[in-house]
Every structure is written in C-alpha cells, then in structure tokens.
Amino acid sequence: METRSSSNLPPVATEYNGIDRNAFIFGWTPQAELWNGRLAAIGFVAYLLWDLAGYSVLRDVLHLIGY
C-alpha cells in the first residue's frame, strides 16, 4: 500500500477548495460538512446503544412532564 503526504494527494482526495477532505478546518467548508456528518453518525449510534442498554432520554423526559 502506498502512502502519500498530505501535500501530494491524488486529485480525488481534494475537495473544491483544494485542501485535503479529512483536514479539520473551522468554518463553512466542505471539510466541516464531512466532519459534521461523521460526528452526527457517531452520536446517533451512541444514542441507539444507550437506548438498548435501557436508558431512554425520551422516556425519561416524558415521565418528567407527566406522560
């Protein structure tokens, strides 16, 4: 397997702004959207595992407000 430095990336590894797609760049950039999606997926899976373990945020909130 060939390894490359981030300054020598193939054309498919760069986004519209010409920077590595996996770079953690702050602001409204294509990289930020990729990281947002990744972190959202991790959060969703974490909530599903939490719910399967018997802890339900939704059930607890409904119980607190009287439903």
Residue pairs with C-beta under 8 A, 6 or more apart in sequence:
4 10
6 20
6 23
9 20
13 20
13 21
14 20
14 21
15 21
15 29
15 30
15 31
16 30
17 29
17 30
19 25
19 29
19 31
20 31
21 30
21 31
21 34
22 31
22 34
23 31
24 31
24 35
25 31
25 32
26 32
47 57
50 57
51 57
